[in-house]
Amino acid sequence: TYSVSQNYPNPFNPITSISYEIPKESFVTISVYNLLGQKVADLVSNLHQAGYHNVMWNSMDASGKPLSSGVYIYTIQADDFRAVKKMVLTK
């Protein structure tokens, strides 16, 4: 079964971890958005084997600049599975 855990720690500064499980080989994407709906980072965008996976995020945007404190949304997509969760960056 597909699953995604709440990031840990949450709130975080400056690094957090997102864990997820996929039941079969799948193309996985994990993206981070600000509350305006703008994509600020792509954490994962590739083929993964079935099983348990973990990705770390250092609160940097796609160009390597640190993001400001606030609420961010992360999405995970694999095949027909999609999940959305919130995380809080504190400075």
PyMOL Python script that loads the backbone (N, CA, C, O; Angstrom):
from pymol import cmd

cmd.read_pdbstr("""\
ATOM      1  N   THR A   1       0.830  -1.184   0.000  1.00  0.00           N
ATOM      2  CA  THR A   1       0.000   0.000   0.000  1.00  0.00           C
ATOM      3  C   THR A   1       0.879   1.253   0.000  1.00  0.00           C
ATOM      4  O   THR A   1       1.995   1.238   0.519  1.00  0.00           O
ATOM      5  N   TYR A   2       0.374   2.312  -0.574  1.00  0.00           N
ATOM      6  CA  TYR A   2       1.095   3.581  -0.584  1.00  0.00           C
ATOM      7  C   TYR A   2       0.885   4.274   0.754  1.00  0.00           C
ATOM      8  O   TYR A   2      -0.203   4.210   1.327  1.00  0.00           O
ATOM      9  N   SER A   3       1.919   4.934   1.251  1.00  0.00           N
ATOM     10  CA  SER A   3       1.763   5.734   2.463  1.00  0.00           C
ATOM     11  C   SER A   3       2.838   6.808   2.497  1.00  0.00           C
ATOM     12  O   SER A   3       3.915   6.656   1.921  1.00  0.00           O
ATOM     13  N   VAL A   4       2.520   7.892   3.182  1.00  0.00           N
ATOM     14  CA  VAL A   4       3.488   8.967   3.400  1.00  0.00           C
ATOM     15  C   VAL A   4       3.315   9.447   4.832  1.00  0.00           C
ATOM     16  O   VAL A   4       2.195   9.658   5.298  1.00  0.00           O
ATOM     17  N   SER A   5       4.430   9.618   5.522  1.00  0.00           N
ATOM     18  CA  SER A   5       4.399  10.063   6.910  1.00  0.00           C
ATOM     19  C   SER A   5       4.487  11.578   6.983  1.00  0.00           C
ATOM     20  O   SER A   5       4.953  12.239   6.055  1.00  0.00           O
ATOM     21  N   GLN A   6       4.029  12.109   8.108  1.00  0.00           N
ATOM     22  CA  GLN A   6       4.227  13.535   8.359  1.00  0.00           C
ATOM     23  C   GLN A   6       5.726  13.775   8.472  1.00  0.00           C
ATOM     24  O   GLN A   6       6.452  12.962   9.045  1.00  0.00           O
ATOM     25  N   ASN A   7       6.185  14.893   7.924  1.00  0.00           N
ATOM     26  CA  ASN A   7       7.615  15.188   8.030  1.00  0.00           C
ATOM     27  C   ASN A   7       8.024  15.258   9.498  1.00  0.00           C
ATOM     28  O   ASN A   7       7.204  15.550  10.369  1.00  0.00           O
ATOM     29  N   TYR A   8       9.305  14.987   9.761  1.00  0.00           N
ATOM     30  CA  TYR A   8       9.816  15.013  11.130  1.00  0.00           C
ATOM     31  C   TYR A   8      11.208  15.618  11.122  1.00  0.00           C
ATOM     32  O   TYR A   8      12.020  15.224  10.285  1.00  0.00           O
ATOM     33  N   PRO A   9      11.528  16.544  11.998  1.00  0.00           N
ATOM     34  CA  PRO A   9      10.582  17.163  12.933  1.00  0.00           C
ATOM     35  C   PRO A   9       9.663  18.157  12.227  1.00  0.00           C
ATOM     36  O   PRO A   9       9.930  18.587  11.104  1.00  0.00           O
ATOM     37  N   ASN A  10       8.604  18.502  12.893  1.00  0.00           N
ATOM     38  CA  ASN A  10       7.659  19.489  12.387  1.00  0.00           C
ATOM     39  C   ASN A  10       7.027  20.194  13.583  1.00  0.00           C
ATOM     40  O   ASN A  10       6.284  19.562  14.334  1.00  0.00           O
ATOM     41  N   PRO A  11       7.296  21.473  13.782  1.00  0.00           N
ATOM     42  CA  PRO A  11       8.063  22.415  12.978  1.00  0.00           C
ATOM     43  C   PRO A  11       9.547  22.026  12.908  1.00  0.00           C
ATOM     44  O   PRO A  11      10.040  21.247  13.724  1.00  0.00           O
ATOM     45  N   PHE A  12      10.243  22.589  11.912  1.00  0.00           N
ATOM     46  CA  PHE A  12      11.651  22.259  11.710  1.00  0.00           C
ATOM     47  C   PHE A  12      12.468  23.501  11.396  1.00  0.00           C
ATOM     48  O   PHE A  12      11.935  24.527  10.972  1.00  0.00           O
ATOM     49  N   ASN A  13      13.778  23.387  11.612  1.00  0.00           N
ATOM     50  CA  ASN A  13      14.740  24.428  11.249  1.00  0.00           C
ATOM     51  C   ASN A  13      16.136  23.834  11.306  1.00  0.00           C
ATOM     52  O   ASN A  13      16.552  23.448  12.398  1.00  0.00           O
ATOM     53  N   PRO A  14      16.875  23.730  10.248  1.00  0.00           N
ATOM     54  CA  PRO A  14      16.481  23.992   8.871  1.00  0.00           C
ATOM     55  C   PRO A  14      16.195  22.721   8.079  1.00  0.00           C
ATOM     56  O   PRO A  14      15.833  22.798   6.905  1.00  0.00           O
ATOM     57  N   ILE A  15      16.355  21.527   8.713  1.00  0.00           N
ATOM     58  CA  ILE A  15      16.245  20.267   7.962  1.00  0.00           C
ATOM     59  C   ILE A  15      15.091  19.428   8.495  1.00  0.00           C
ATOM     60  O   ILE A  15      14.857  19.360   9.701  1.00  0.00           O
ATOM     61  N   THR A  16      14.371  18.790   7.568  1.00  0.00           N
ATOM     62  CA  THR A  16      13.299  17.874   7.939  1.00  0.00           C
ATOM     63  C   THR A  16      13.366  16.640   7.054  1.00  0.00           C
ATOM     64  O   THR A  16      14.009  16.651   6.004  1.00  0.00           O
ATOM     65  N   SER A  17      12.705  15.589   7.479  1.00  0.00           N
ATOM     66  CA  SER A  17      12.733  14.311   6.780  1.00  0.00           C
ATOM     67  C   SER A  17      11.306  13.878   6.438  1.00  0.00           C
ATOM     68  O   SER A  17      10.397  14.006   7.258  1.00  0.00           O
ATOM     69  N   ILE A  18      11.122  13.365   5.223  1.00  0.00           N
ATOM     70  CA  ILE A  18       9.824  12.853   4.774  1.00  0.00           C
ATOM     71  C   ILE A  18      10.008  11.388   4.402  1.00  0.00           C
ATOM     72  O   ILE A  18      10.857  11.053   3.576  1.00  0.00           O
ATOM     73  N   SER A  19       9.210  10.517   5.014  1.00  0.00           N
ATOM     74  CA  SER A  19       9.277   9.080   4.748  1.00  0.00           C
ATOM     75  C   SER A  19       8.038   8.640   3.990  1.00  0.00           C
ATOM     76  O   SER A  19       6.939   9.147   4.216  1.00  0.00           O
ATOM     77  N   TYR A  20       8.231   7.687   3.084  1.00  0.00           N
ATOM     78  CA  TYR A  20       7.102   7.185   2.308  1.00  0.00           C
ATOM     79  C   TYR A  20       7.361   5.747   1.892  1.00  0.00           C
ATOM     80  O   TYR A  20       8.500   5.282   1.855  1.00  0.00           O
ATOM     81  N   GLU A  21       6.268   5.054   1.581  1.00  0.00           N
ATOM     82  CA  GLU A  21       6.349   3.654   1.177  1.00  0.00           C
ATOM     83  C   GLU A  21       5.525   3.460  -0.087  1.00  0.00           C
ATOM     84  O   GLU A  21       4.415   3.978  -0.209  1.00  0.00           O
ATOM     85  N   ILE A  22       6.089   2.703  -1.028  1.00  0.00           N
ATOM     86  CA  ILE A  22       5.369   2.386  -2.262  1.00  0.00           C
ATOM     87  C   ILE A  22       5.358   0.873  -2.443  1.00  0.00           C
ATOM     88  O   ILE A  22       6.360   0.216  -2.161  1.00  0.00           O
ATOM     89  N   PRO A  23       4.237   0.302  -2.910  1.00  0.00           N
ATOM     90  CA  PRO A  23       4.097  -1.153  -2.983  1.00  0.00           C
ATOM     91  C   PRO A  23       4.740  -1.784  -4.214  1.00  0.00           C
ATOM     92  O   PRO A  23       4.943  -2.997  -4.255  1.00  0.00           O
ATOM     93  N   LYS A  24       5.061  -0.968  -5.215  1.00  0.00           N
ATOM     94  CA  LYS A  24       5.655  -1.506  -6.442  1.00  0.00           C
ATOM     95  C   LYS A  24       6.541  -0.437  -7.060  1.00  0.00           C
ATOM     96  O   LYS A  24       6.445   0.738  -6.706  1.00  0.00           O
ATOM     97  N   GLU A  25       7.395  -0.840  -7.974  1.00  0.00           N
ATOM     98  CA  GLU A  25       8.246   0.126  -8.653  1.00  0.00           C
ATOM     99  C   GLU A  25       7.375   1.217  -9.271  1.00  0.00           C
ATOM    100  O   GLU A  25       6.432   0.927 -10.007  1.00  0.00           O
ATOM    101  N   SER A  26       7.697   2.468  -8.967  1.00  0.00           N
ATOM    102  CA  SER A  26       6.868   3.591  -9.410  1.00  0.00           C
ATOM    103  C   SER A  26       7.731   4.816  -9.646  1.00  0.00           C
ATOM    104  O   SER A  26       8.785   4.983  -9.031  1.00  0.00           O
ATOM    105  N   PHE A  27       7.265   5.669 -10.549  1.00  0.00           N
ATOM    106  CA  PHE A  27       7.881   6.982 -10.715  1.00  0.00           C
ATOM    107  C   PHE A  27       7.295   7.876  -9.633  1.00  0.00           C
ATOM    108  O   PHE A  27       6.081   8.071  -9.571  1.00  0.00           O
ATOM    109  N   VAL A  28       8.154   8.416  -8.784  1.00  0.00           N
ATOM    110  CA  VAL A  28       7.724   9.190  -7.617  1.00  0.00           C
ATOM    111  C   VAL A  28       8.143  10.648  -7.780  1.00  0.00           C
ATOM    112  O   VAL A  28       9.270  10.940  -8.179  1.00  0.00           O
ATOM    113  N   THR A  29       7.229  11.553  -7.469  1.00  0.00           N
ATOM    114  CA  THR A  29       7.573  12.970  -7.390  1.00  0.00           C
ATOM    115  C   THR A  29       7.142  13.505  -6.030  1.00  0.00           C
ATOM    116  O   THR A  29       6.041  13.227  -5.557  1.00  0.00           O
ATOM    117  N   ILE A  30       8.026  14.273  -5.417  1.00  0.00           N
ATOM    118  CA  ILE A  30       7.707  14.994  -4.185  1.00  0.00           C
ATOM    119  C   ILE A  30       8.103  16.442  -4.415  1.00  0.00           C
ATOM    120  O   ILE A  30       9.258  16.744  -4.718  1.00  0.00           O
ATOM    121  N   SER A  31       7.135  17.331  -4.266  1.00  0.00           N
ATOM    122  CA  SER A  31       7.359  18.758  -4.492  1.00  0.00           C
ATOM    123  C   SER A  31       6.893  19.547  -3.279  1.00  0.00           C
ATOM    124  O   SER A  31       6.015  19.114  -2.534  1.00  0.00           O
ATOM    125  N   VAL A  32       7.502  20.719  -3.098  1.00  0.00           N
ATOM    126  CA  VAL A  32       7.156  21.612  -1.994  1.00  0.00           C
ATOM    127  C   VAL A  32       6.607  22.909  -2.582  1.00  0.00           C
ATOM    128  O   VAL A  32       7.151  23.451  -3.544  1.00  0.00           O
ATOM    129  N   TYR A  33       5.517  23.395  -1.986  1.00  0.00           N
ATOM    130  CA  TYR A  33       4.841  24.613  -2.440  1.00  0.00           C
ATOM    131  C   TYR A  33       4.687  25.582  -1.277  1.00  0.00           C
ATOM    132  O   TYR A  33       4.569  25.168  -0.123  1.00  0.00           O
ATOM    133  N   ASN A  34       4.687  26.880  -1.590  1.00  0.00           N
ATOM    134  CA  ASN A  34       4.338  27.864  -0.567  1.00  0.00           C
ATOM    135  C   ASN A  34       2.814  28.006  -0.534  1.00  0.00           C
ATOM    136  O   ASN A  34       2.109  27.366  -1.315  1.00  0.00           O
ATOM    137  N   LEU A  35       2.315  28.842   0.367  1.00  0.00           N
ATOM    138  CA  LEU A  35       0.859  28.964   0.510  1.00  0.00           C
ATOM    139  C   LEU A  35       0.203  29.714  -0.643  1.00  0.00           C
ATOM    140  O   LEU A  35      -1.024  29.755  -0.731  1.00  0.00           O
ATOM    141  N   LEU A  36       0.998  30.304  -1.525  1.00  0.00           N
ATOM    142  CA  LEU A  36       0.454  30.927  -2.731  1.00  0.00           C
ATOM    143  C   LEU A  36       0.312  29.908  -3.859  1.00  0.00           C
ATOM    144  O   LEU A  36      -0.159  30.236  -4.948  1.00  0.00           O
ATOM    145  N   GLY A  37       0.727  28.665  -3.586  1.00  0.00           N
ATOM    146  CA  GLY A  37       0.641  27.618  -4.600  1.00  0.00           C
ATOM    147  C   GLY A  37       1.825  27.582  -5.541  1.00  0.00           C
ATOM    148  O   GLY A  37       1.804  26.853  -6.533  1.00  0.00           O
ATOM    149  N   GLN A  38       2.862  28.357  -5.248  1.00  0.00           N
ATOM    150  CA  GLN A  38       4.059  28.374  -6.089  1.00  0.00           C
ATOM    151  C   GLN A  38       4.997  27.247  -5.683  1.00  0.00           C
ATOM    152  O   GLN A  38       5.294  27.073  -4.501  1.00  0.00           O
ATOM    153  N   LYS A  39       5.463  26.483  -6.667  1.00  0.00           N
ATOM    154  CA  LYS A  39       6.418  25.417  -6.372  1.00  0.00           C
ATOM    155  C   LYS A  39       7.748  26.046  -5.987  1.00  0.00           C
ATOM    156  O   LYS A  39       8.283  26.883  -6.713  1.00  0.00           O
ATOM    157  N   VAL A  40       8.283  25.633  -4.830  1.00  0.00           N
ATOM    158  CA  VAL A  40       9.561  26.179  -4.374  1.00  0.00           C
ATOM    159  C   VAL A  40      10.690  25.159  -4.452  1.00  0.00           C
ATOM    160  O   VAL A  40      11.860  25.541  -4.476  1.00  0.00           O
ATOM    161  N   ALA A  41      10.360  23.861  -4.491  1.00  0.00           N
ATOM    162  CA  ALA A  41      11.409  22.840  -4.564  1.00  0.00           C
ATOM    163  C   ALA A  41      10.838  21.519  -5.059  1.00  0.00           C
ATOM    164  O   ALA A  41       9.690  21.175  -4.777  1.00  0.00           O
ATOM    165  N   ASP A  42      11.655  20.792  -5.797  1.00  0.00           N
ATOM    166  CA  ASP A  42      11.376  19.399  -6.159  1.00  0.00           C
ATOM    167  C   ASP A  42      12.350  18.538  -5.380  1.00  0.00           C
ATOM    168  O   ASP A  42      13.563  18.667  -5.546  1.00  0.00           O
ATOM    169  N   LEU A  43      11.833  17.659  -4.530  1.00  0.00           N
ATOM    170  CA  LEU A  43      12.697  16.827  -3.698  1.00  0.00           C
ATOM    171  C   LEU A  43      12.998  15.486  -4.343  1.00  0.00           C
ATOM    172  O   LEU A  43      14.102  14.959  -4.201  1.00  0.00           O
ATOM    173  N   VAL A  44      12.022  14.930  -5.051  1.00  0.00           N
ATOM    174  CA  VAL A  44      12.171  13.630  -5.704  1.00  0.00           C
ATOM    175  C   VAL A  44      11.479  13.711  -7.054  1.00  0.00           C
ATOM    176  O   VAL A  44      10.399  14.290  -7.175  1.00  0.00           O
ATOM    177  N   SER A  45      12.102  13.132  -8.060  1.00  0.00           N
ATOM    178  CA  SER A  45      11.480  13.040  -9.377  1.00  0.00           C
ATOM    179  C   SER A  45      12.183  11.942 -10.164  1.00  0.00           C
ATOM    180  O   SER A  45      12.913  12.210 -11.118  1.00  0.00           O
ATOM    181  N   ASN A  46      11.947  10.692  -9.741  1.00  0.00           N
ATOM    182  CA  ASN A  46      12.578   9.568 -10.430  1.00  0.00           C
ATOM    183  C   ASN A  46      11.910   8.244 -10.069  1.00  0.00           C
ATOM    184  O   ASN A  46      11.004   8.187  -9.237  1.00  0.00           O
ATOM    185  N   LEU A  47      12.375   7.202 -10.707  1.00  0.00           N
ATOM    186  CA  LEU A  47      11.840   5.860 -10.511  1.00  0.00           C
ATOM    187  C   LEU A  47      12.399   5.267  -9.224  1.00  0.00           C
ATOM    188  O   LEU A  47      13.605   5.322  -8.982  1.00  0.00           O
ATOM    189  N   HIS A  48      11.517   4.699  -8.397  1.00  0.00           N
ATOM    190  CA  HIS A  48      11.929   4.068  -7.139  1.00  0.00           C
ATOM    191  C   HIS A  48      11.456   2.625  -7.109  1.00  0.00           C
ATOM    192  O   HIS A  48      10.395   2.294  -7.637  1.00  0.00           O
ATOM    193  N   GLN A  49      12.250   1.780  -6.492  1.00  0.00           N
ATOM    194  CA  GLN A  49      11.847   0.399  -6.252  1.00  0.00           C
ATOM    195  C   GLN A  49      10.778   0.374  -5.158  1.00  0.00           C
ATOM    196  O   GLN A  49      10.646   1.325  -4.387  1.00  0.00           O
ATOM    197  N   ALA A  50      10.025  -0.712  -5.100  1.00  0.00           N
ATOM    198  CA  ALA A  50       9.040  -0.885  -4.029  1.00  0.00           C
ATOM    199  C   ALA A  50       9.756  -0.847  -2.687  1.00  0.00           C
ATOM    200  O   ALA A  50      10.908  -1.267  -2.574  1.00  0.00           O
ATOM    201  N   GLY A  51       9.065  -0.340  -1.673  1.00  0.00           N
ATOM    202  CA  GLY A  51       9.630  -0.341  -0.331  1.00  0.00           C
ATOM    203  C   GLY A  51       9.540   1.007   0.345  1.00  0.00           C
ATOM    204  O   GLY A  51       8.803   1.900  -0.073  1.00  0.00           O
ATOM    205  N   TYR A  52      10.317   1.120   1.405  1.00  0.00           N
ATOM    206  CA  TYR A  52      10.312   2.283   2.283  1.00  0.00           C
ATOM    207  C   TYR A  52      11.433   3.227   1.857  1.00  0.00           C
ATOM    208  O   TYR A  52      12.563   2.797   1.627  1.00  0.00           O
ATOM    209  N   HIS A  53      11.115   4.503   1.754  1.00  0.00           N
ATOM    210  CA  HIS A  53      12.094   5.499   1.313  1.00  0.00           C
ATOM    211  C   HIS A  53      12.026   6.726   2.217  1.00  0.00           C
ATOM    212  O   HIS A  53      11.031   6.958   2.903  1.00  0.00           O
ATOM    213  N   ASN A  54      13.101   7.500   2.202  1.00  0.00           N
ATOM    214  CA  ASN A  54      13.196   8.695   3.027  1.00  0.00           C
ATOM    215  C   ASN A  54      13.921   9.778   2.236  1.00  0.00           C
ATOM    216  O   ASN A  54      14.899   9.498   1.543  1.00  0.00           O
ATOM    217  N   VAL A  55      13.443  11.008   2.340  1.00  0.00           N
ATOM    218  CA  VAL A  55      14.115  12.135   1.693  1.00  0.00           C
ATOM    219  C   VAL A  55      14.252  13.267   2.714  1.00  0.00           C
ATOM    220  O   VAL A  55      13.335  13.533   3.491  1.00  0.00           O
ATOM    221  N   MET A  56      15.405  13.923   2.697  1.00  0.00           N
ATOM    222  CA  MET A  56      15.662  15.061   3.575  1.00  0.00           C
ATOM    223  C   MET A  56      15.477  16.346   2.772  1.00  0.00           C
ATOM    224  O   MET A  56      15.779  16.395   1.580  1.00  0.00           O
ATOM    225  N   TRP A  57      14.974  17.389   3.445  1.00  0.00           N
ATOM    226  CA  TRP A  57      14.865  18.698   2.808  1.00  0.00           C
ATOM    227  C   TRP A  57      15.528  19.730   3.704  1.00  0.00           C
ATOM    228  O   TRP A  57      15.271  19.779   4.907  1.00  0.00           O
ATOM    229  N   ASN A  58      16.382  20.556   3.110  1.00  0.00           N
ATOM    230  CA  ASN A  58      17.172  21.535   3.855  1.00  0.00           C
ATOM    231  C   ASN A  58      16.561  22.936   3.853  1.00  0.00           C
ATOM    232  O   ASN A  58      17.250  23.903   4.178  1.00  0.00           O
ATOM    233  N   SER A  59      15.320  23.060   3.505  1.00  0.00           N
ATOM    234  CA  SER A  59      14.552  24.319   3.464  1.00  0.00           C
ATOM    235  C   SER A  59      15.125  25.344   2.485  1.00  0.00           C
ATOM    236  O   SER A  59      14.982  26.552   2.673  1.00  0.00           O
ATOM    237  N   MET A  60      15.776  24.836   1.441  1.00  0.00           N
ATOM    238  CA  MET A  60      16.270  25.702   0.365  1.00  0.00           C
ATOM    239  C   MET A  60      15.310  25.619  -0.817  1.00  0.00           C
ATOM    240  O   MET A  60      14.672  24.590  -1.040  1.00  0.00           O
ATOM    241  N   ASP A  61      15.214  26.715  -1.575  1.00  0.00           N
ATOM    242  CA  ASP A  61      14.380  26.674  -2.769  1.00  0.00           C
ATOM    243  C   ASP A  61      15.145  26.021  -3.922  1.00  0.00           C
ATOM    244  O   ASP A  61      16.275  25.566  -3.745  1.00  0.00           O
ATOM    245  N   ALA A  62      14.532  25.977  -5.086  1.00  0.00           N
ATOM    246  CA  ALA A  62      15.121  25.287  -6.236  1.00  0.00           C
ATOM    247  C   ALA A  62      16.444  25.909  -6.676  1.00  0.00           C
ATOM    248  O   ALA A  62      17.262  25.237  -7.304  1.00  0.00           O
ATOM    249  N   SER A  63      16.663  27.181  -6.357  1.00  0.00           N
ATOM    250  CA  SER A  63      17.914  27.833  -6.747  1.00  0.00           C
ATOM    251  C   SER A  63      18.950  27.834  -5.623  1.00  0.00           C
ATOM    252  O   SER A  63      20.011  28.444  -5.757  1.00  0.00           O
ATOM    253  N   GLY A  64      18.642  27.147  -4.507  1.00  0.00           N
ATOM    254  CA  GLY A  64      19.596  27.036  -3.412  1.00  0.00           C
ATOM    255  C   GLY A  64      19.537  28.147  -2.383  1.00  0.00           C
ATOM    256  O   GLY A  64      20.428  28.257  -1.540  1.00  0.00           O
ATOM    257  N   LYS A  65      18.505  28.971  -2.436  1.00  0.00           N
ATOM    258  CA  LYS A  65      18.352  30.055  -1.466  1.00  0.00           C
ATOM    259  C   LYS A  65      17.487  29.587  -0.300  1.00  0.00           C
ATOM    260  O   LYS A  65      16.513  28.863  -0.504  1.00  0.00           O
ATOM    261  N   PRO A  66      17.839  30.000   0.937  1.00  0.00           N
ATOM    262  CA  PRO A  66      17.021  29.604   2.087  1.00  0.00           C
ATOM    263  C   PRO A  66      15.643  30.259   2.036  1.00  0.00           C
ATOM    264  O   PRO A  66      15.510  31.434   1.694  1.00  0.00           O
ATOM    265  N   LEU A  67      14.630  29.482   2.380  1.00  0.00           N
ATOM    266  CA  LEU A  67      13.259  29.998   2.406  1.00  0.00           C
ATOM    267  C   LEU A  67      12.959  30.632   3.752  1.00  0.00           C
ATOM    268  O   LEU A  67      13.608  30.328   4.753  1.00  0.00           O
ATOM    269  N   SER A  68      11.976  31.507   3.769  1.00  0.00           N
ATOM    270  CA  SER A  68      11.591  32.182   5.002  1.00  0.00           C
ATOM    271  C   SER A  68      10.681  31.289   5.836  1.00  0.00           C
ATOM    272  O   SER A  68      10.128  30.305   5.345  1.00  0.00           O
ATOM    273  N   SER A  69      10.539  31.650   7.093  1.00  0.00           N
ATOM    274  CA  SER A  69       9.645  30.926   7.998  1.00  0.00           C
ATOM    275  C   SER A  69       8.234  30.920   7.435  1.00  0.00           C
ATOM    276  O   SER A  69       7.824  31.854   6.747  1.00  0.00           O
ATOM    277  N   GLY A  70       7.499  29.860   7.734  1.00  0.00           N
ATOM    278  CA  GLY A  70       6.111  29.804   7.305  1.00  0.00           C
ATOM    279  C   GLY A  70       5.642  28.387   7.086  1.00  0.00           C
ATOM    280  O   GLY A  70       6.360  27.422   7.349  1.00  0.00           O
ATOM    281  N   VAL A  71       4.422  28.283   6.600  1.00  0.00           N
ATOM    282  CA  VAL A  71       3.804  26.990   6.315  1.00  0.00           C
ATOM    283  C   VAL A  71       4.064  26.641   4.855  1.00  0.00           C
ATOM    284  O   VAL A  71       3.893  27.473   3.964  1.00  0.00           O
ATOM    285  N   TYR A  72       4.475  25.412   4.625  1.00  0.00           N
ATOM    286  CA  TYR A  72       4.704  24.903   3.277  1.00  0.00           C
ATOM    287  C   TYR A  72       3.906  23.618   3.106  1.00  0.00           C
ATOM    288  O   TYR A  72       3.625  22.913   4.075  1.00  0.00           O
ATOM    289  N   ILE A  73       3.548  23.329   1.876  1.00  0.00           N
ATOM    290  CA  ILE A  73       2.784  22.135   1.533  1.00  0.00           C
ATOM    291  C   ILE A  73       3.697  21.217   0.734  1.00  0.00           C
ATOM    292  O   ILE A  73       4.400  21.671  -0.169  1.00  0.00           O
ATOM    293  N   TYR A  74       3.690  19.926   1.061  1.00  0.00           N
ATOM    294  CA  TYR A  74       4.416  18.993   0.202  1.00  0.00           C
ATOM    295  C   TYR A  74       3.451  17.965  -0.361  1.00  0.00           C
ATOM    296  O   TYR A  74       2.525  17.509   0.310  1.00  0.00           O
ATOM    297  N   THR A  75       3.698  17.618  -1.609  1.00  0.00           N
ATOM    298  CA  THR A  75       2.864  16.637  -2.301  1.00  0.00           C
ATOM    299  C   THR A  75       3.736  15.476  -2.736  1.00  0.00           C
ATOM    300  O   THR A  75       4.896  15.654  -3.106  1.00  0.00           O
ATOM    301  N   ILE A  76       3.165  14.294  -2.688  1.00  0.00           N
ATOM    302  CA  ILE A  76       3.828  13.109  -3.211  1.00  0.00           C
ATOM    303  C   ILE A  76       2.884  12.468  -4.213  1.00  0.00           C
ATOM    304  O   ILE A  76       1.681  12.359  -3.976  1.00  0.00           O
ATOM    305  N   GLN A  77       3.444  12.051  -5.321  1.00  0.00           N
ATOM    306  CA  GLN A  77       2.649  11.385  -6.348  1.00  0.00           C
ATOM    307  C   GLN A  77       3.418  10.171  -6.852  1.00  0.00           C
ATOM    308  O   GLN A  77       4.606  10.252  -7.163  1.00  0.00           O
ATOM    309  N   ALA A  78       2.711   9.040  -6.927  1.00  0.00           N
ATOM    310  CA  ALA A  78       3.276   7.800  -7.453  1.00  0.00           C
ATOM    311  C   ALA A  78       2.128   7.011  -8.073  1.00  0.00           C
ATOM    312  O   ALA A  78       1.189   6.624  -7.377  1.00  0.00           O
ATOM    313  N   ASP A  79       2.204   6.774  -9.370  1.00  0.00           N
ATOM    314  CA  ASP A  79       1.105   6.133 -10.095  1.00  0.00           C
ATOM    315  C   ASP A  79      -0.188   6.910  -9.830  1.00  0.00           C
ATOM    316  O   ASP A  79      -0.235   8.118 -10.063  1.00  0.00           O
ATOM    317  N   ASP A  80      -1.236   6.235  -9.347  1.00  0.00           N
ATOM    318  CA  ASP A  80      -2.510   6.904  -9.075  1.00  0.00           C
ATOM    319  C   ASP A  80      -2.599   7.465  -7.659  1.00  0.00           C
ATOM    320  O   ASP A  80      -3.599   8.089  -7.304  1.00  0.00           O
ATOM    321  N   PHE A  81      -1.566   7.250  -6.852  1.00  0.00           N
ATOM    322  CA  PHE A  81      -1.554   7.733  -5.466  1.00  0.00           C
ATOM    323  C   PHE A  81      -1.101   9.190  -5.419  1.00  0.00           C
ATOM    324  O   PHE A  81      -0.163   9.586  -6.111  1.00  0.00           O
ATOM    325  N   ARG A  82      -1.785   9.981  -4.590  1.00  0.00           N
ATOM    326  CA  ARG A  82      -1.385  11.371  -4.364  1.00  0.00           C
ATOM    327  C   ARG A  82      -1.725  11.730  -2.928  1.00  0.00           C
ATOM    328  O   ARG A  82      -2.818  11.424  -2.451  1.00  0.00           O
ATOM    329  N   ALA A  83      -0.800  12.373  -2.242  1.00  0.00           N
ATOM    330  CA  ALA A  83      -1.033  12.829  -0.873  1.00  0.00           C
ATOM    331  C   ALA A  83      -0.479  14.236  -0.722  1.00  0.00           C
ATOM    332  O   ALA A  83       0.479  14.622  -1.391  1.00  0.00           O
ATOM    333  N   VAL A  84      -1.104  14.993   0.174  1.00  0.00           N
ATOM    334  CA  VAL A  84      -0.709  16.375   0.433  1.00  0.00           C
ATOM    335  C   VAL A  84      -0.616  16.553   1.941  1.00  0.00           C
ATOM    336  O   VAL A  84      -1.518  16.144   2.673  1.00  0.00           O
ATOM    337  N   LYS A  85       0.474  17.165   2.411  1.00  0.00           N
ATOM    338  CA  LYS A  85       0.645  17.421   3.841  1.00  0.00           C
ATOM    339  C   LYS A  85       1.266  18.799   4.042  1.00  0.00           C
ATOM    340  O   LYS A  85       1.895  19.356   3.142  1.00  0.00           O
ATOM    341  N   LYS A  86       1.069  19.340   5.264  1.00  0.00           N
ATOM    342  CA  LYS A  86       1.627  20.642   5.626  1.00  0.00           C
ATOM    343  C   LYS A  86       2.851  20.453   6.510  1.00  0.00           C
ATOM    344  O   LYS A  86       2.955  19.484   7.261  1.00  0.00           O
ATOM    345  N   MET A  87       3.777  21.408   6.400  1.00  0.00           N
ATOM    346  CA  MET A  87       4.916  21.451   7.311  1.00  0.00           C
ATOM    347  C   MET A  87       5.226  22.906   7.633  1.00  0.00           C
ATOM    348  O   MET A  87       4.889  23.810   6.869  1.00  0.00           O
ATOM    349  N   VAL A  88       5.875  23.119   8.782  1.00  0.00           N
ATOM    350  CA  VAL A  88       6.129  24.474   9.261  1.00  0.00           C
ATOM    351  C   VAL A  88       7.631  24.679   9.439  1.00  0.00           C
ATOM    352  O   VAL A  88       8.288  23.966  10.196  1.00  0.00           O
ATOM    353  N   LEU A  89       8.155  25.669   8.723  1.00  0.00           N
ATOM    354  CA  LEU A  89       9.557  26.064   8.842  1.00  0.00           C
ATOM    355  C   LEU A  89       9.637  27.235   9.809  1.00  0.00           C
ATOM    356  O   LEU A  89       8.983  28.258   9.605  1.00  0.00           O
ATOM    357  N   THR A  90      10.437  27.090  10.862  1.00  0.00           N
ATOM    358  CA  THR A  90      10.632  28.171  11.834  1.00  0.00           C
ATOM    359  C   THR A  90      12.087  28.616  11.780  1.00  0.00           C
ATOM    360  O   THR A  90      12.984  27.815  11.518  1.00  0.00           O
ATOM    361  N   LYS A  91      12.305  29.868  12.024  1.00  0.00           N
ATOM    362  CA  LYS A  91      13.686  30.403  12.020  1.00  0.00           C
ATOM    363  C   LYS A  91      14.032  30.941  13.383  1.00  0.00           C
ATOM    364  O   LYS A  91      15.142  31.433  13.590  1.00  0.00           O
TER     365      LYS A  91
END
""", "prot")
cmd.dss("prot")
cmd.show_as("cartoon", "prot")
cmd.util.cbc("prot")
cmd.orient("prot")
